[in-house]
Amino acid sequence: MHTLFVIVILFCLLSLVALGGGNAVIPPMFNHAVKEMHWLTPQEFVHAFALARAMPGPSTQIAAIVGFKAAGISGAVLATLCMFVPSSALMYFSSKAWVHWKGRPWQVLLEASLAPVGIGLIAAASVMLGKHSWSDWILVAIGTATFFVTIFTKLNPLVPMLIAGLIGALLPA
């Protein structure tokens, strides 16, 4: 199958199942891009994820990086369009109906059930990324400390993230 066609199918499907945001589709994106298609190594994918998170804008910008690694500029453009257009179109066309049906028992149940699904998908992404990014005890310590400082203090989350990034940058490669 042609790489550009695979990119279109993959990212259109991921776009439509991104419940909980872009991080929710990181595990299936990883499985396809790394394990099945071998467009990136696990380490390259983790670095691409970190780069996408560091850039302004949505975290799903990782689609452009994966698309670029798979098929150059055309892959990056297609992956980006396919990651954003289908879900945006779905939201645009379904929002009127969603408002119309607001308050119906099935609508309330569906809306309430989407939150735990999204949280579960995001947790799966965190575990998957953690497995491939914590390659030694120093990185595990940095990540764990950042997590606990962020969760259990009133400190702005950017502060421990910045400190962790600086420490990581000072470590030998």
CORGI-V513837 format. One line per field, one symbol per residue. ss: DSSP state (H for helix, E for strand, C for the rest). psi: psi as a letter, one per 30 degrees, with the letter a starting at -180 (. if undefined). A space follows every 10 residues. Layout:
ss->???
psi->???
This chain:
ss->CCHHHHHHHH HHHHHHCCCC CHHHHHHHHH HHHHHHCCCC CHHHHHHHHH HHHHCCCCHH HHHHHHHHHH HHHHHHHHHH HHHHHHHHHH HHHHHHHHHH CCCCHHHHHH HHHHHHHHHH HHHHHHHHHH HHHCCCHHHH HHHHHHHHHH HHCCCCHHHH HHHHHHHHHH CCC
psi->kkeeeeeeee feeeefghkg aeffgeeeee eeeeeefhel leeeeeeeee eeffkkakfg ffeeeeeeee gaeeeeeeee effeeeeeee eeffeeeeee gkfkeeeeee eefeeeeeee eeeeeeeeee effifleeee eeeeeeeeee eglgkkffee eeeeeeeeff kk.
